[in-house]
Amino acid sequence: MDPALSAVRLTVQEAIHTLSSSEDVGHILSTLGTLKRYLGETENPTLSEKEEFTTTHFSAVLRCLVSRLSPGWLELSPDGQLEQLWESFFLDGPPDQAFLVLMEAIESTAGPSFRLMKMARLLEIFLSKGRMAALMEEQCRPQTKPSFPLFQETLLSKVVGLPDLLGNCLQQDNLTQFFPQNYFPLLGQEVVEALKAVVNFLQGGLDCSVSFVSRVLGKVCIQGRKKEILGVLVPQLTVLTQDSCLWQRVCWRLVEQVPDRAVEAVLTGLVEAAPR
């Protein structure tokens, strides 16, 4: 066993034990600070240690943080330091895992409750900070590790189904950002930002795939929300493709990789949204 990897595993196990049981705010903050280093830009921990933390242990840490969430636990640090550090794991770590744990926590929490609304507010911040674009960008990057189709399918389902899922969970307490008429235009803008990242990757000589973004687009259009998402996408992509062969190529691939069953809905939406 690689000693560096086993050291990460041991650190995480000890941290989860501390976070699950300790009421000593100094100890809790110190433990969170130790874990947060794995998400930072510093040379220590090493790159391999950071990679092992984010790929193997990060979701477990997030679930532990969700399990501790209560007014009393956050008030252990009256200055708000604990709450800020707690939130930062969801906003600074791998966006795909953070998003799925947030959605999992919201769907599994009986409401109305402090925990449910806190997680919903955090998801609202997640969306406002461009983390959905980061999530889609991550799916477009060259994959150096084995991909898991079930993980991507779950991610796709939650990204597109967010308004329905949040509406069901929050009922009359639902937040306006999660309403379909607000969420899907935001998702359209996040698609544009993700495609800009793809273009930058290609300009830097990296290979990428827009397959996940194509599937998002197709699923949204099939569900009858093509006007909301394409109303944002089409005007911007029209401008970006005018003088750039690379942008034209990326947009061609975006449409080409839409799943067969969604092609008609996407093409109809594109025609309807095209400038007159």
Protein Blocks (a to p, Z undefined) as FASTA:
>chain_A
ZZklmmmmmmmmmmmmmmmmpccfklmmmmmmmmmmmmmmbfbdcfklmmmmmmmmmmmm
mmmmmmmgcfklmmmpmnommmmmmmmmmmmmcfklmmmmmmmmmmmpccddfklmmmmm
mmmmmmmnopmmmmmmmmmpccfbdcdfklmmmmmmmmmmmmmmmmmmnmmmpcfklpmk
lmmmmmmmmmmmmmmmmmmmmmnopacdfklmmmmmmmmmmnopmmmmmmmmmmmmmmmm
mmomklmmmmmmmmmmpcfklmmmmmmmmmmmpcZZ
